[in-house]
Amino acid sequence: MNDIIANYLTRIRNAIRAEKETEVGIPSSRLIEGISQVLKEEGYINDFRVTEIGAKRTVAIDIRYSNGRPVISRLERVSKPGRRVYLPVADLPYVKAGLGISILSTSRGVMSDRKAREMKVGGEVLCQVW
């Protein structure tokens, strides 16, 4: 697997379509853990856990539902291995007129576009969630 972020987003999409409460066994990295933390802080998932089985680390995600419908309606990968998208803070897009978020990898860590605007830092736009 070359693109771990695309794999992560696809596993979440599939879990939502299958109406799962928890998705387990997602291969982990510091970047995946950072994205999971942003999704938790922004209220898109209930919680996530990192488990270690020997030398292998995996992430389990508790998907959030509201009135029987998933809170996440769409996940889109923006920056891809073949085309990286770096934006300064002034050019960060508002996703769905502020109803969604962009997740960025910055020099100060992985964060949402709202937090990046507060800290006045740009970076690589990893994905968009709404």
Stockholm file with secondary structure:
# STOCKHOLM 1.0

chainA/1-130         MNDIIANYLTRIRNAIRAEKETEVGIPSSRLIEGISQVLKEEGYINDFRVTEIGAKRTVAIDIRYSNGRPVISRLERVSKPGRRVYLPVADLPYVKAGLGISILSTSRGVMSDRKAREMKVGGEVLCQVW
#=GR chainA/1-130 SS CCCHHHHHHHHHHHHHHTTCSEEEEEECCHHHHHHHHHHHHTTSEEEEEEEEETTEEEEEEEECEETTEESCCCEEECSBTTBCCEECGGGCCCGGGGTSEEEEEETTEEEEHHHHHHHTCCEEEEEEEC
#=GC SS_cons         CCCHHHHHHHHHHHHHHTTCSEEEEEECCHHHHHHHHHHHHTTSEEEEEEEEETTEEEEEEEECEETTEESCCCEEECSBTTBCCEECGGGCCCGGGGTSEEEEEETTEEEEHHHHHHHTCCEEEEEEEC
//
